[in-house]
Amino acid sequence: MTAPVEMVKQFWEGRAEAPGVGDSEVTHADVWQRELEIETILKYLGRGDRVLDVGCGSGYTTKRLAPHVAEVIGVDYSDAMIRRAVGSGSGPAVFAVKDVLELGPADFGVFDVVISERCLINLSGWVEQRRAIDNVATVLRPGGRFIFIEGGRQGRKNLNLLRTTAGLEAMPTVWHNVDFDEAETLAYLDRDFVLERRLPFGVYDFVARVVHPLLVAPDAPVYDSRINEIAATLALHVDAFPELSRVFCRVLARREAA
Ligand SMILES: C[S@@+](CC[C@H](N)C(=O)[O-])C[C@H]1O[C@@H](n2cnc3c(N)ncnc32)[C@H](O)[C@@H]1O
């Protein structure tokens, strides 16, 4: 069952104002996974690029990308997230309130790169997720890149199978996330995009979600740990265990209009 849209939005509004939680953690507790995501994104950005970060949250990633590109705009449907992004100093990044389901070229023009870093999994289902993908296509120039970093259903299932086989508990589903079916999503993306790269984070998930918890059991693993840092560094260089990647990450190029 999917969560009501208003509840999900309220959840993010609340997170933006969570006391004592830093910008790097307010939207995602796994700080080394996020570092891996940022380093991965940076590989696909050019100095002259105009970039849009949809569902930018507190703007942590957006601000890290800003020095490397010509222009970056972060948008989020949560006023509180955008207030937080601006309030902690935007630097060269620009922030605006915008729902990805209402995004179009009339808002901010067209871009060389659009990034969705765990934003579209918050939509209420595949109908809305397809609409968001369609909207992203309208704001990318032909040949422009869509960096899609979301949650994959099959990766999560395989990882949970390995965890339970190893004596760990399955990771519970996140109430406000709707993971993507990988085959169905790739087939849909193919209408407007050419697949450039599959970016498996499988090494990260294998180490951070299987080896690390086994190593510290019965204690709970801590996100900000040396072993997760090592896992993130390895995952940047080693393309292995793609079937274990919870993170469904693809680099896609916008097709030329027919
Ligand atoms: C998991 S957080 C990720 C934030 C950021 N991309 C990051 O990596 O830190 C998801 C973000 O997507 C935003 N979001 C969810 N649905 C959205 C929508 N329909 N339009 C715009 N933003 C949305 C939420 O407010 C939240 O800030």
Ligand as a Chemical Component Dictionary entry (heavy atoms), coordinates in Angstrom:
data_LIG
# 
_chem_comp.id                   LIG 
_chem_comp.type                 NON-POLYMER 
_chem_comp.pdbx_formal_charge   0 
_chem_comp.three_letter_code    LIG 
# 
loop_
_chem_comp_atom.comp_id 
_chem_comp_atom.atom_id 
_chem_comp_atom.alt_atom_id 
_chem_comp_atom.type_symbol 
_chem_comp_atom.charge 
_chem_comp_atom.model_Cartn_x 
_chem_comp_atom.model_Cartn_y 
_chem_comp_atom.model_Cartn_z 
_chem_comp_atom.pdbx_ordinal 
LIG C1  C1  C 0  15.409 11.120 0.297  1  
LIG S1  S1  S 1  15.259 12.862 0.172  2  
LIG C2  C2  C 0  16.644 13.172 -0.894 3  
LIG C3  C3  C 0  17.070 14.606 -0.905 4  
LIG C4  C4  C 0  18.319 14.889 -1.702 5  
LIG N1  N1  N 0  18.175 14.525 -3.080 6  
LIG C5  C5  C 0  19.456 14.158 -1.066 7  
LIG O1  O1  O 0  19.996 13.253 -1.677 8  
LIG O2  O2  O -1 19.796 14.514 0.046  9  
LIG C6  C6  C 0  13.873 13.113 -0.908 10 
LIG C7  C7  C 0  13.556 14.565 -1.153 11 
LIG O3  O3  O 0  12.626 14.608 -2.236 12 
LIG C8  C8  C 0  11.671 15.607 -1.952 13 
LIG N2  N2  N 0  10.458 15.294 -2.731 14 
LIG C9  C9  C 0  9.615  14.253 -2.578 15 
LIG N3  N3  N 0  8.618  14.305 -3.478 16 
LIG C10 C10 C 0  8.831  15.404 -4.228 17 
LIG C11 C11 C 0  8.139  16.008 -5.300 18 
LIG N4  N4  N 0  7.003  15.492 -5.773 19 
LIG N5  N5  N 0  8.650  17.125 -5.864 20 
LIG C12 C12 C 0  9.800  17.676 -5.366 21 
LIG N6  N6  N 0  10.475 17.167 -4.318 22 
LIG C13 C13 C 0  10.017 16.042 -3.754 23 
LIG C14 C14 C 0  11.490 15.550 -0.444 24 
LIG O4  O4  O 0  10.945 16.732 0.093  25 
LIG C15 C15 C 0  12.916 15.287 0.023  26 
LIG O5  O5  O 0  13.596 16.479 0.304  27 
# 
loop_
_chem_comp_bond.comp_id 
_chem_comp_bond.atom_id_1 
_chem_comp_bond.atom_id_2 
_chem_comp_bond.value_order 
_chem_comp_bond.pdbx_ordinal 
LIG C1  S1  SING 1  
LIG S1  C2  SING 2  
LIG S1  C6  SING 3  
LIG C2  C3  SING 4  
LIG C3  C4  SING 5  
LIG C4  N1  SING 6  
LIG C4  C5  SING 7  
LIG C5  O1  DOUB 8  
LIG C5  O2  SING 9  
LIG C6  C7  SING 10 
LIG C7  O3  SING 11 
LIG C7  C15 SING 12 
LIG O3  C8  SING 13 
LIG C8  N2  SING 14 
LIG C8  C14 SING 15 
LIG N2  C9  SING 16 
LIG N2  C13 SING 17 
LIG C9  N3  DOUB 18 
LIG N3  C10 SING 19 
LIG C10 C11 SING 20 
LIG C10 C13 DOUB 21 
LIG C11 N4  SING 22 
LIG C11 N5  DOUB 23 
LIG N5  C12 SING 24 
LIG C12 N6  DOUB 25 
LIG N6  C13 SING 26 
LIG C14 O4  SING 27 
LIG C14 C15 SING 28 
LIG C15 O5  SING 29 
# 
